[in-house]
């Protein structure tokens, strides 16, 4: 019985993904993306702000952090911390 419920849940979840009910905000097609290779030459540039928006648990467990990146809580008041950064700068979220 548990196995049957699992497969029903999985099928419904995949169906909702396919229908577009769950989407990653950055995959809207309007948000430009860059690779880590493209980011490397931007490190240290005062006109570039790198914001680490990983969840707390992911951030704490990670050995990889970009030097100079600013840490912001994506589950916090995004509007409040977004207003701290100049719109004239290039902002990179990761």
N, C-alpha and C positions, 0 to 999 in steps of 0.2 A: 504493500500500500504506500509506504514512504517513497519508494522508487517511482511509482506512478505519479505521485504528487510532484516530485522533483522534476520529472520530464514535462509535466503540464506547466509548471512554473517557468521552466527554461524556455519552452515554446512560446508562452505568453510574453516573456521578457524580450526574446529575440524578435517577436512580432512587433512589439512596441518600439524597439530600436529601428526596425525596418520602416515602420510607419512615421518615424521622426519624432516620437514623443520624448525620447531622451537624446539630447545632443550636447556635444561639447561646445561651449560658447565660442571658443577660438576656431572652431571648424565652420564658421558661418560663411567662409569664402571671401569675406571682406577684410579680415584681419591678416595682415602680412605675417609670414613666418620666416624665421631664419634658422640656419643650422649652427651648431657650435663652432664650426670652422669660420662662418661668417661673423660670429660674435667675437671671436678672439681678437681681431684687430681693433675692436671697439672698446676693449677693456682699458680702463684708465682715462678714457675720453670724458672730460667734464660735461660735455653736452649729452652724454648717455647715462641714463639711470637704469640700473638693473635691479628688478624687484623679484625677490624669491617669494612666491605665493604658494609654496607647498604646504600641505596640512601639517599641523604641529608634530604629529607622530612621524610622518615621513621626513620632516626636516631634522628632528632630533636623532633619528636612526641613521641619517645619511652621513657618510664620510666625505661626500663631495659637496662643497659649497664654493660659490664663486666669490673670490676675494673682492671686497668693495660692494657687494650686493647688499641691498637693504631688505630686511625681513619684514613682511607684512602678513597679517592673518587674513586669509581669504574668507574665513567664516565670520570675521568681525565686521565693523562698519566700513565697508569698502568706500562708500562716498566720502567719509571723513578722511581716510588716509589718502584717497586719490587726489583730494584737493590740496595736499601738501606739495605736490610735484608740479613743476612748471610745464605748461602745455607746449612751450617752445623747445623742450628737450625731447630727445628720442628716449622712449621708455620701453624697456624690454622686460617682459614677465616670463618667469620660468618657475 
